[in-house]
Amino acid sequence: MIARRYFVSGMVQGVGFRYFAQRSAAKHQIRGFIRNLDDGRVEAFVEGSERAVLAFKEDIAAGPPFSNVEMLEEIVEEPTGEFGAFMIER
């Protein structure tokens, strides 16, 4: 299992981005969370197999319709194992 933290910039709030990411996480069996940040970015912390995390990253790099991902920052993290699912934090 691997873990990554992503910071996504661009038109990513108010366009269904978090729900899109939640569907992608379910499809790829990813655990973790996603939330909007006050500065307009979206932050996601994910854990899963290397293949699943890469597929999730590709999905969020493209984003849902009406979004415009300008930048995707990736930070390598240590898996915590604390997440039983993928949740949207408010």
PEDAFEN-V729176 format. One line per field, one symbol per residue. ss: DSSP state (h for helix, s for strand, l for the rest). psi: psi as a letter, one per 40 degrees, with the letter a starting at -180 (. if undefined). A space follows every 50 residues. Layout:
ss->???
psi->???
//
This chain:
ss->lsssssssssslllllhhhhhhhhhhhhllsssssslllllssssssslh hhhhhhhhhhhhlllllssssssssssllllllllssssl
psi->iiiihhhhiageheeedddddddddddefiiaiiiiideeihhhhiiaid ddddddddddddiiieighdihhhhhihideeheahihi.
//
